[in-house]
Amino acid sequence: MSVWYNLLSLLPFEWSEHQFMKQALLAVILIAPLFGLIGTMVVNNKMAFFSDSLGHSALTGIALGVIVGLRDPLLSMLAFGLLMALALSFLKRTSNVSTDTLIAVLSSTAMALGIVILSRGGGFAKYSSYLIGDILSITTEGIVALALVFGLVLVYWYFMFNNLLLVSINPTMARSRGVSVTLTESLFMILVAVLVTISIQWVGIFIINALLILPAATARNLARNMRSYHLMSVTVSLVAGIAGLLISYYWETAAGATIVLCNTVLFLISWLISLSNFSFLNS
């Protein structure tokens, strides 16, 4: 960490003098590629609603941590997020109800339960920071946690990407080739749950899903193949993350929301480019 701090101290910018900005920038560099990478498969598998529900259900995880007396609710959020992922995976396989309906029922119930527990006695205000997040408050321990998740995602991607891609394209074909669709989908849901839960205290419940969806949606407008799709998504996520963090410093705005707006601008640009290309091809 000291090497990172010393390198940034050489930059001739005001923000580079502050340790909280150095830590926040390192956190963005770690977390943005993860959102870009995981987001590609979230979009491919039409799981935007699922990742959003994990964010909303985090309130119940926080509430459970309060009930059992945990000083830091991260463990209870993580445990409840994993439980939600496994429950949705199970219900998706065994229920006749549509997946989006199941997700809506579970997420709305979990969020309502969390609000009820946390608001009992008028104490919800002290947990409202989780709604918008604050990446500037990230600690060294938080960065270590992000680094561990970063390594976990890379290992998963190396060993499971081909299976995951095949399942997202054609589950029947995947089964015929000996791929366990249930295991592949469940592991991916768990991975999303871990990423969302770990990140939520710094990104915020309200906007975390946008950071998963927008980079991948932007890349999808421009990419010509799967390799460029992933590369563009990671690049967009990194560019928007770094730009949003620096803009939020000078504008004195919420970092997470500013990063989302930078992602939105890039998405609109990609959409206009795709429209112009489509018009040119059909002219």
C-alpha positions in Angstrom: 0.0 0.0 0.0 2.8 2.4 0.8 4.2 2.0 -2.7 0.8 3.0 -4.1 0.6 6.0 -1.9 4.1 7.2 -2.8 3.4 6.8 -6.5 0.2 8.9 -6.4 2.0 11.5 -4.2 4.2 12.2 -7.3 1.1 13.4 -9.3 0.7 17.2 -9.5 -3.0 17.1 -8.5 -4.7 18.4 -5.4 -6.7 15.2 -4.9 -3.5 13.0 -4.9 -2.5 14.6 -1.6 -5.4 13.0 0.3 -5.1 9.4 1.6 -8.8 8.8 1.3 -8.7 9.6 -2.4 -5.7 7.3 -2.9 -7.6 4.5 -1.2 -10.8 5.2 -3.1 -8.9 5.2 -6.4 -7.3 1.9 -5.7 -10.8 0.5 -4.7 -12.2 1.7 -8.0 -9.4 0.1 -10.0 -10.1 -3.2 -8.2 -13.9 -3.1 -8.3 -14.6 -1.6 -11.7 -13.2 -4.4 -13.8 -15.2 -6.9 -11.7 -18.5 -5.0 -12.4 -17.5 -4.8 -16.1 -16.6 -8.5 -16.3 -19.5 -10.0 -14.3 -22.0 -7.5 -15.8 -21.4 -9.1 -19.3 -22.9 -12.4 -18.1 -25.6 -10.7 -16.0 -26.8 -8.9 -19.2 -26.4 -12.1 -21.3 -28.4 -14.2 -18.9 -31.0 -11.5 -18.4 -30.3 -11.3 -14.7 -30.5 -7.6 -14.2 -33.5 -8.0 -11.9 -31.7 -10.6 -9.9 -28.6 -8.5 -9.1 -30.9 -5.6 -8.2 -32.8 -7.8 -5.8 -29.6 -8.8 -4.1 -28.8 -5.1 -3.5 -32.3 -4.5 -2.0 -32.2 -7.6 0.2 -29.0 -6.4 1.8 -31.1 -4.4 4.2 -32.3 -7.7 5.7 -28.7 -8.9 6.0 -27.9 -5.7 7.9 -30.9 -6.2 10.1 -29.9 -9.8 11.0 -26.5 -8.5 11.9 -28.1 -6.0 14.3 -30.3 -8.6 15.8 -27.4 -11.0 16.6 -25.2 -8.0 17.8 -22.6 -7.9 15.1 -20.4 -4.8 15.1 -19.9 -5.0 11.3 -22.9 -6.3 9.4 -20.8 -7.5 6.4 -20.8 -11.1 7.5 -24.6 -11.2 8.0 -25.1 -9.4 4.6 -22.9 -11.9 2.9 -24.6 -14.8 4.5 -28.1 -13.5 3.6 -27.0 -12.7 0.1 -25.7 -16.2 -0.5 -28.9 -17.6 1.0 -31.0 -15.4 -1.4 -28.9 -16.6 -4.4 -29.3 -20.3 -3.5 -33.0 -19.8 -2.8 -33.6 -18.1 -6.2 -31.5 -20.8 -7.9 -33.6 -23.5 -6.3 -37.0 -21.9 -7.0 -36.0 -21.2 -10.6 -35.5 -24.9 -11.1 -38.5 -26.2 -9.2 -41.3 -23.6 -9.4 -43.7 -23.0 -12.3 -43.8 -19.3 -11.4 -41.8 -17.0 -13.8 -38.3 -16.1 -12.6 -39.0 -12.3 -12.6 -42.0 -12.9 -10.4 -40.1 -15.0 -7.9 -37.3 -12.4 -7.7 -39.9 -9.6 -7.2 -41.6 -11.5 -4.4 -38.4 -12.4 -2.6 -36.6 -9.1 -3.0 -39.6 -6.9 -2.0 -40.3 -9.1 1.0 -36.6 -9.1 2.1 -36.3 -5.3 1.7 -39.5 -4.7 3.6 -38.5 -7.0 6.4 -35.1 -5.2 6.6 -36.7 -1.8 6.8 -39.2 -2.9 9.4 -36.5 -4.3 11.7 -34.1 -1.4 11.2 -36.7 1.3 11.6 -38.1 -0.2 14.9 -37.7 2.6 17.5 -36.9 5.2 14.8 -33.3 4.0 14.3 -33.2 3.6 10.5 -31.4 6.9 9.9 -28.0 5.5 11.1 -28.2 2.8 8.4 -29.2 5.1 5.6 -25.6 5.4 4.5 -25.9 2.0 2.9 -28.5 3.4 0.5 -26.0 5.7 -1.3 -22.7 4.2 -0.2 -19.4 6.1 0.4 -16.3 4.8 -1.4 -14.3 7.6 0.2 -14.7 5.8 3.5 -13.1 2.6 2.4 -10.4 1.2 4.7 -7.3 -0.8 4.1 -9.3 -3.9 5.3 -12.0 -3.1 2.7 -9.4 -2.9 -0.1 -8.0 -6.3 1.0 -11.5 -7.7 0.9 -11.9 -6.3 -2.7 -8.6 -7.8 -3.7 -9.7 -11.2 -2.5 -12.9 -11.0 -4.4 -10.9 -9.8 -7.4 -8.8 -13.0 -7.2 -11.9 -15.2 -6.7 -13.6 -13.8 -9.8 -10.5 -14.3 -12.0 -10.2 -17.9 -10.8 -13.9 -18.5 -11.5 -13.7 -16.9 -14.9 -10.6 -19.0 -15.9 -12.2 -22.3 -15.0 -15.9 -21.7 -15.6 -16.3 -19.2 -18.4 -16.8 -21.6 -21.3 -19.4 -23.5 -19.3 -21.2 -20.3 -18.3 -21.2 -19.0 -21.8 -22.6 -22.3 -23.2 -25.3 -22.3 -20.5 -26.3 -18.7 -21.3 -26.6 -19.5 -25.0 -28.3 -22.9 -24.9 -28.8 -24.9 -21.7 -30.0 -28.0 -23.5 -26.8 -28.1 -25.6 -24.8 -27.5 -22.4 -26.4 -30.6 -20.8 -25.8 -32.7 -23.9 -22.1 -31.8 -23.6 -21.9 -32.9 -19.9 -22.1 -29.4 -18.4 -24.0 -29.2 -15.1 -26.4 -26.3 -15.8 -27.5 -26.2 -12.1 -24.0 -26.0 -10.7 -22.9 -23.5 -13.3 -25.9 -21.2 -12.7 -25.7 -21.6 -8.9 -22.0 -20.7 -8.8 -22.5 -17.7 -10.9 -25.4 -16.5 -8.7 -23.2 -17.0 -5.6 -20.4 -15.0 -7.3 -22.8 -12.1 -8.1 -24.1 -12.2 -4.5 -20.5 -12.0 -3.1 -19.6 -9.1 -5.4 -22.8 -7.1 -4.7 -22.6 -7.7 -0.9 -19.0 -6.8 -0.5 -19.4 -3.7 -2.6 -22.7 -2.4 -1.3 -21.4 -0.4 1.7 -19.1 1.7 -0.7 -21.4 1.8 -3.7 -24.9 2.0 -2.2 -28.0 -0.1 -2.5 -29.8 2.3 -4.9 -27.2 2.3 -7.6 -25.1 -0.9 -7.4 -27.2 -2.6 -10.1 -26.5 0.2 -12.5 -22.7 -0.3 -12.2 -23.2 -4.0 -13.2 -25.5 -3.3 -16.1 -24.4 -0.1 -17.8 -20.8 -1.0 -18.8 -22.0 -4.3 -20.3 -24.9 -2.6 -22.0 -22.5 0.0 -23.4 -20.1 -2.7 -24.7 -22.9 -4.7 -26.2 -23.8 -1.7 -28.4 -20.3 -1.7 -29.9 -18.7 -5.1 -29.6 -18.3 -7.4 -32.6 -17.4 -10.6 -30.7 -17.2 -12.0 -27.2 -13.6 -11.0 -26.7 -14.2 -7.4 -27.6 -17.5 -7.4 -25.6 -15.6 -8.3 -22.3 -12.7 -6.0 -23.1 -15.0 -3.0 -23.8 -17.1 -3.6 -20.7 -14.1 -3.7 -18.4 -12.6 -0.6 -20.1 -15.9 1.3 -19.9 -16.3 0.4 -16.2 -12.8 1.5 -15.4 -13.0 4.8 -17.4 -16.3 5.7 -15.9 -15.2 4.7 -12.4 -12.0 6.8 -12.4 -13.6 9.7 -14.1 -16.6 9.7 -11.8 -14.5 9.5 -8.7 -12.3 12.5 -9.8 -15.4 14.5 -10.9 -17.1 13.8 -7.6 -14.0 15.2 -5.7 -14.1 18.5 -7.6 -17.9 18.8 -7.7 -18.3 17.6 -4.1 -21.0 15.1 -5.1 -21.6 11.4 -4.1 -19.0 9.3 -5.8 -21.2 6.3 -6.6 -23.9 8.3 -8.2 -21.4 10.4 -10.2 -19.8 7.2 -11.5 -23.2 5.9 -12.6 -23.8 9.2 -14.5 -20.4 8.8 -16.3 -21.5 5.3 -17.2 -24.8 6.7 -18.6 -23.0 9.2 -20.7 -20.8 6.5 -22.2 -23.9 4.3 -22.8 -25.6 7.1 -24.7 -22.5 7.7 -26.8 -22.4 4.0 -27.7 -26.1 3.9 -28.5 -25.7 6.9 -30.9 -22.8 5.2 -32.5 -24.7 1.9 -32.9 -27.6 3.9 -34.4 -25.4 5.6 -36.9 -23.8 2.3 -37.9 -27.2 0.7 -38.3 -28.4 3.6 -40.5 -25.3 3.5 -42.6 -25.7 -0.3 -43.2 -29.3 0.1 -44.2 -28.8 3.2 -46.4 
